[in-house]
Amino acid sequence: MDLRNKARHYAGEIGSNDRVEYLSTGDLRREIDELRTDNVALLKENERLRMERQALETIRDRYEALYRHVQFLREQEKYTFSRAIHDELSQVLAVLKMELCWLEEHFDSENTPVRRQFDNLKKLLDHTIRASKQITSDLRPYMLDELGLASAVKWAAKEFKNRSGIETELVFAAPSIKFEKQRATAAFRIVQELLDNVERHAGASKVTIRMHTENDCLVLEVIDNGCGISRPLILSTVSFGLMGIRERTREFGGDVAITGKPGAGTRVTVSIPI
């Protein structure tokens, strides 16, 4: 019996043609006891749901804190390895090349195979030096720390274009903006991840990277003319690249908007408070 019918049952609905009906004291008490029992059960259910929600929020907060800590450790490791390669391995390789050139100059023999071997060793050293520089840049681009986010994004765009052959356009309205280290790193890694997604999944012939400030936020946009991301993929819980972008952005109270249309490309807009 719903509340309206119960109310009518208790006292009747008084009208010009209605008759007032009364419950016995025992019936009224039973009805009140039932209502009290229902109310207690409802309060217990509400409390259970509140505690479950609180537990889920606690788990989410711990997960986000763990994610931030893992990302911080990864960036620290990358920085450490990058500096070690730059400061030690690259210098050793440079010295080796100098020593090899010196030996070649002071080697009197005109033995052609030996001369050819000198050339091969120099080419091998040159290749190794280039590879060490590439590894260093991939781990932690020096320009991100020394020249800022805009220079690092330009470098990433150039590397992307050289690697993929996809036309890349840069539109920077805030080239001199300065971020603290962790925010700049997050923004740079987001751009890298988005460019990787374009290369692997979009089938695009052109990508545009835009960077500007709006309402005290840095706004990054990566737009491609590829196949267009589907809504199920936007909402997917197994798209770890997009999940990582959202987590990096959420860490600083930012926002991510992803739109796509089949055959008309994809636009990803990331906003991070300055």
Secondary structure, 3 states (H helix, E strand, C coil): CCHHHHHHHHHCCCCCCCCCCCCCHHHHHHHHHHHHHHHHHHHHHHHHHHHHHHHHHHHHHHHHHHHHHHHHHHHHHHHHHHHHHHHHHHHHHHHHHHHHHHHHHCCCCCCHHHHHHHHHHHHHHHHHHHHHHHHHHHHCCHHHHHCCHHHHHHHHHHHHHHHHCCEEEEEECCCCCCCCHHHHHHHHHHHHHHHHHHHHHHCCCEEEEEEEEECCEEEEEEEECCCCCCHHHHCCCCCHHHHHHHHHHHCCCCEEEEEEECCCEEEEEEEEEC
